[in-house]
Amino acid sequence: METEGSKIMDGKAVAGQIRKEISEEIEQIKKTGGKQPHLAAILVGHDGGSETYVAAKVHTCEELGFKSSLIRYEDDVTEEELLRKVEELNQDADVDGFIVQLPLPRHISSQHVIDAIDYRKDVDGFHPINVGRLSLGLPCFKSATPAGILELLKYYNIKTKGKHCVVLGRSNIVGKPLALLMMQKSYPGDCTVTVCHSRTENIREICLQGDILIAALGTPEFVKGDMVKEGAVVIDVGTTRMPSSITKSGYKLKGDVAFNEVEPKCSYITPVPGGVGPMTIVSLMKNTLLAAKKEIYP
């Protein structure tokens, strides 16, 4: 499969199209006297990345016509206090879905918090019930980043059946659910999936076998040009904030792929920023809409 220059998979444009569809549906719900979807977010501390993500989620809610609530705590909040708030949101009939922004401070167990969320309101798709249902191919809230990647593959009509998909990274949030989704009997899916991680030997050789290569390691520019086969589809999930003297914010986002080296070799590639990021947020909104309509869990 030769390629004459790659096509950029424009996550911003695809997300814009989906946002338009969601916005129109919410307008219709309001017109017919239905319930406005309500997404709540809990943010602990002042981590720069988390602040940015939550602000983007709240802004998207406003744009699309969702109701949103932001609940903030300082770094020293106790696990007990956080769990009390989670239970309060579980019981609040007006809240359709909510997220607890990760990472949390070290003294709080992320797993305890995730386990405490009502799986019917777990629009991040992190609860063990949603993860278990995903692994069995049952209806559930899918983790937002993997769901967004599947939407991108669908939009660009990428052939996945019988292809070798190499996933770099084994996190519970991206790597594992993505591997499960890409091997399921569906489209996008039906792939032969290999998962690589920090302990994988011969990682370069394995990457070179990938028809679809998905990098979700969190290591800036890990994937070099000599690790990608000609004509591969490359999805970059990495978003590491690197100091920069050029940008106003004082930082810029770097992906896991050395874009300038890899781009000439592949058939399709996602940029950072503007690739997977916008798709993640729009997938969270889709999950919240599904929760409000009681489509997954009536």
PyMOL commands that set and color helices and strands:
alter all, ss='L'
color gray80, all
select helices_A, chain A and resi 11-31+48-64+79-91+110-116+119-121+128-136+144-155+175-183+203-207+225-227+259-262+276-292
alter helices_A, ss='H'
color red, helices_A
select strands_A, chain A and resi 7-8+38-44+67-73+97-100+164-168+192-196+212-215+233-236+240-243+251-254+268-269
alter strands_A, ss='S'
color yellow, strands_A
deselect
rebuild
show_as cartoon
